[in-house]
Every structure is written in C-alpha cells, then in structure tokens.
Amino acid sequence: MTSAFIVARRPADVAREVERQRKSGCTRFVLRPFDDGAMLDQERLGAARYAAGLQAEVELEGHSSPAAKSVEGSGVGATHVAAVR
C-alpha cells in the first residue's frame, strides 16, 4: 500500500494534493491535523475522502474513530478514519 502524507491546510488544496498523489498510485492518505480534529480537520478529511475515492484509506494523523473499525469490517472495501469529538 502506497501512502501519502498530506499537509495542505485548505480543503480545496487537500483535494488537489490527494488527486495528484492518487494518480501516482497512492491508496492511503494521512492528513496532518491543524485543528485538533475539529471543524477544519473534518472539512479537510471530507475533501480528501471525496478526492481519494471509495477504495482509498484516509485518516487524520494521531486520531482514530470507533466508527472506523465498523467500516473496516463491513466489507465496504474502504477505510476512513476520522476524529470524532
């Protein structure tokens, strides 16, 4: 699995970076948190998920979610990890 570390701050920039990395073959994207998992980071995660597609894994560095475990085992084929507050 090829991973990309995303440090863009604005959601639109996150989406562009994820799309660029996806075209290079990345299937896992880790976003550096800027807002300790709060609103800005959630918006960035949404942009990354949309750009990455269903088969990619997207997570916020240092944060995990109980919901992510249920998605993993659901057979959906994609894992999205996000901070939940």
Secondary structure, 3 states (H helix, E strand, C coil): CCEEEECCCCHHHHHHHHHHHHHCCCCEEEECCCCCCCHHHHHHHHHHHHHHCCCCEEEECCCCCHHHHHHHCCCCCCCECCCCC
